[in-house]
């Protein structure tokens, strides 16, 4: 059987682009999302386009019980997972801590931190058997803090810390642990963060050439495709126009 990659949050953005690239490279895929019908269509498209096999993981990674039960139910031939890409994540709101929305805080913590923990804990036993790799999708927000980023930045700093902890714990089993940390990428990210305001979300990317999902997928593939003795511990990828998290050089002619 071909190598297997489990990618969370595949129905849009970076996850979708990563699934397509891994499929093009011949990986069979376990794809995850909450929107089952969309997930089914994605699976069919991937199988038809690339001749691979796809297994669905139609659940919310924030639900630990569902994640645990899913891992127990994985068919034997699918347990030889080589790559886990912890991509599912989001930002909600852009307010000061004083004016923050507690529901938004919980949503970010539950998805970006707890979801990553739940999936990793359940899949690590399979990765030990294959001497596989975990690739966590962090953010420049896990390296720098910016105004009104408070809780989101906190969750991504936690991803950075967890990546380092996993690497220490899993090295003796030959499991590689890496992180890819994007800067400004135009996906549904800003739409979600700005509560569905399409105009505001679009304006985030006006005036400079932002990253796109395919740029990050290519970086993930680079990390995943290194020889066994090589680990890319940490990769930060930014638009040329974004030298720091809170600094974007804009050309008003764009």
Beta strands, then each sheet from edge to edge (+ up, - down):
strand 1: 4-7
strand 2: 28-32
strand 3: 54-57
strand 4: 81-86
strand 5: 133-137
strand 6: 176-182
strand 7: 185-186
strand 8: 211-212
strand 9: 234-237
sheet 1: 3+ 2+ 1+ 4+ 5+ 6+ 9+
sheet 2: 7+ 8+
end
